[in-house]
Amino acid sequence: MTYEELIERLDPNVYQSLRQSIELGKWPDGRKITPEQRATSLEAVIYYENLHNIPEQERVGFLDRGRKAGTACDPSVRRNQSDSNQSDSNGVDPNQFVEVKS
């Protein structure tokens, strides 16, 4: 059986258990999860979510940026270093942030 076949046939309850173990840092029986086990489990969970078309909002590691998307709180945006004297009514320069493309 290949890795892909194993993940394809993975029981949803096992997937949920792996996901919970990653989140809590321990197995259902209370034993601490090792960094290697966490990495392997995370890889399996991500692969499962991609293979089974789990919605992005429900995937492990999803960060809902909501209203903060495109602002200084969004890691895909960084502060523009150029000086600009323009500002809006809140005293915030709309050109002070630029989108970071990765």
C-alpha positions in Angstrom: 0.0 0.0 0.0 1.4 3.4 -1.0 1.3 6.5 1.2 -1.3 8.0 -1.0 -3.5 4.9 -0.7 -3.1 4.9 3.0 -4.2 8.6 3.3 -7.0 8.0 0.9 -8.4 5.2 3.0 -7.7 7.0 6.3 -10.8 6.9 8.6 -12.2 10.4 9.3 -12.0 9.5 13.1 -8.3 8.8 12.8 -7.8 12.1 10.9 -9.6 14.0 13.7 -7.5 12.2 16.3 -4.3 13.1 14.5 -5.4 16.7 14.1 -6.3 17.0 17.8 -3.0 15.4 18.8 -1.1 18.0 16.7 -3.2 20.8 18.3 -2.8 19.6 21.9 0.7 18.2 21.7 -0.3 14.9 23.1 -1.8 11.6 22.0 -5.4 10.7 23.1 -3.9 8.5 25.9 -2.0 11.5 27.3 1.5 10.7 26.1 3.5 13.7 24.8 3.8 13.9 21.0 7.5 14.1 19.9 8.6 16.7 17.3 9.1 13.9 14.8 5.6 12.5 15.4 4.1 16.0 15.2 5.9 16.6 11.8 4.8 13.2 10.4 1.2 13.6 11.7 1.0 17.2 10.3 2.2 16.0 6.9 -0.5 13.3 6.9 -3.2 15.7 8.0 -2.3 18.2 5.3 -2.2 15.5 2.7 -5.6 14.2 3.9 -7.1 17.7 3.8 -5.9 18.3 0.2 -6.9 14.9 -1.0 -10.4 15.1 0.5 -11.0 18.7 -0.5 -11.5 20.0 3.1 -12.5 23.7 2.9 -9.6 26.1 3.4 -11.2 27.6 6.5 -11.3 24.2 8.2 -7.8 23.1 7.4 -5.1 22.8 10.1 -3.1 26.0 10.3 -5.7 28.3 8.7 -5.6 31.8 9.9 -8.7 33.9 9.4 -7.4 37.5 8.9 -10.9 38.8 8.5 -11.0 42.6 8.6 -7.3 42.7 9.1 -6.4 41.3 5.7 -4.3 43.8 3.8 -3.4 45.8 6.9 -0.3 46.0 9.1 -1.6 43.0 11.0 -1.4 40.9 7.8 2.0 39.2 7.4 1.7 39.5 3.7 2.0 43.3 4.1 5.0 45.2 5.3 5.5 48.9 6.1 6.6 51.1 3.2 9.9 52.8 4.1 9.4 55.8 1.8 8.4 59.1 3.3 5.0 60.4 2.4 3.1 63.4 3.8 -0.3 62.1 2.8 -2.6 60.9 5.5 -6.3 60.2 5.9 -8.6 61.5 8.7 -7.2 59.0 11.2 -3.6 60.3 10.6 -2.7 57.1 8.7 -0.9 57.3 5.4 -2.7 54.9 3.0 0.6 54.4 1.1 2.6 53.3 4.1 2.0 49.6 3.5 2.9 47.6 0.5 1.9 44.0 -0.3 4.6 41.4 0.0 4.5 38.9 -2.8 6.0 35.5 -2.0 
